[in-house]
Amino acid sequence: MYYPYLRGKQFELLALRECAKISPSGFVPIIEPVRQPLNRLKQTLADLSEADTDAIVIANPKYGDYRDNKDEIANLMTEFPQGKSKLYFGILLTSEISEDEIESLIANYDHQDIALIHYGFKNWSYLTKNIEINDAAQFNIFIEESSGSLYRRRYLNSNRRILIRDGFQRKRNAEYKDPNVEQFSELHVTYQDYSMSGYGDFLTIGDAYSEGGGPAYAVAIHLTYIDPDQDDEMFVQHFVSDTNDTPTDPARKFAEALRKLVEKLDCSDSCFEETAAVAEFRKLHEGEHFPGLGYVKKLSIMHHIETLAKYGSEKGDVNA
């Protein structure tokens, strides 16, 4: 099963809502709320529930508007009606969190289903010996760069274990030079080799967090694909605009990047899935329409989720 990690910005939530309609059983999103207000998150959770798609919402975000104000999240989550799908409460175990804070969060979500997200916490002995925490935890989710293999070994007998890997090499758009193809991950193929029951990533965004960028000198469309001739490894291709000297005319820059994307899609050796997001990219190209950079980001996220959900469905692991 695929567990994409998103930080709950507007177009990320919109992507989840649309993907729930397309591939409802193919993924379980992990959402870290970072932006006020919570109305968009509430609507997203409602749409996920309507589509019978489970979700994990982090109760103590590391970044954003709710880092020091967790009460609103607690109120939303405890009052949100449980439907056919499951809503899990994620506790982010960073290097900064104290044992007292962990116990307080567990107490706040008493009798709720908990997911522990291991994100730099070092005191594994405290966690593994705490019966109350272990009884509450339905998931142990490991951010690979912040929880090494020795740390993860301590949880071999725990409930569902998920490994999250950041496969996206984030750069400024103009820095993606030809050939604009990079390895992304093989975790969708190998996660069981790590004794995991699921896997995830930070999509085509990456783990690095920023509130927002400056003017775009270059426009890049990041699209992933699985190559059957490379043992089903996933790659990401970056389609970048040509006129990148000034931040003016983003519509022209988008058209340049989109033309390259459509040309690749039409090649006989293309490995890109013809997802709903790809169909929308084709429609934008035909109509010569620029929908805004946030919308482009949404389509890239949708395509990535659709691609991995389809792969999981074909391999029979959607209920893992």
Stockholm file with secondary structure:
# STOCKHOLM 1.0

chainA/1-320         MYYPYLRGKQFELLALRECAKISPSGFVPIIEPVRQPLNRLKQTLADLSEADTDAIVIANPKYGDYRDNKDEIANLMTEFPQGKSKLYFGILLTSEISEDEIESLIANYDHQDIALIHYGFKNWSYLTKNIEINDAAQFNIFIEESSGSLYRRRYLNSNRRILIRDGFQRKRNAEYKDPNVEQFSELHVTYQDYSMSGYGDFLTIGDAYSEGGGPAYAVAIHLTYIDPDQDDEMFVQHFVSDTNDTPTDPARKFAEALRKLVEKLDCSDSCFEETAAVAEFRKLHEGEHFPGLGYVKKLSIMHHIETLAKYGSEKGDVNA
#=GR chainA/1-320 SS CBCCEECCCHHHHHHHHHHHHHCTTSBCCEECCCSSCSHHHHHHHHHHHHTTCCEEEESSCSSSTTTTCCHHHHHHHHHSCCCSSCEEEEEEEESSCCHHHHHHHHHHTTTSCEEEEEEBCCCHHHHHHCHHHHHHEEEEEEEGGGSCHHHHHTTTTSSEEEEEECCCCCCCGGGCCSSCEEEEECHHHHGGGGTCSEEEECTTTCSCCCSCCCCCSSCEEEEEEEEGGGTTEEEEEEEECSCCSSSCCHHHHHHHHHHHHHHHHTSTTCCCCCCHHHHHHHHHHHHTCCCCHHHHHHHHHHHHHHHHHHHHHHHTCTTC
#=GC SS_cons         CBCCEECCCHHHHHHHHHHHHHCTTSBCCEECCCSSCSHHHHHHHHHHHHTTCCEEEESSCSSSTTTTCCHHHHHHHHHSCCCSSCEEEEEEEESSCCHHHHHHHHHHTTTSCEEEEEEBCCCHHHHHHCHHHHHHEEEEEEEGGGSCHHHHHTTTTSSEEEEEECCCCCCCGGGCCSSCEEEEECHHHHGGGGTCSEEEECTTTCSCCCSCCCCCSSCEEEEEEEEGGGTTEEEEEEEECSCCSSSCCHHHHHHHHHHHHHHHHTSTTCCCCCCHHHHHHHHHHHHTCCCCHHHHHHHHHHHHHHHHHHHHHHHTCTTC
//
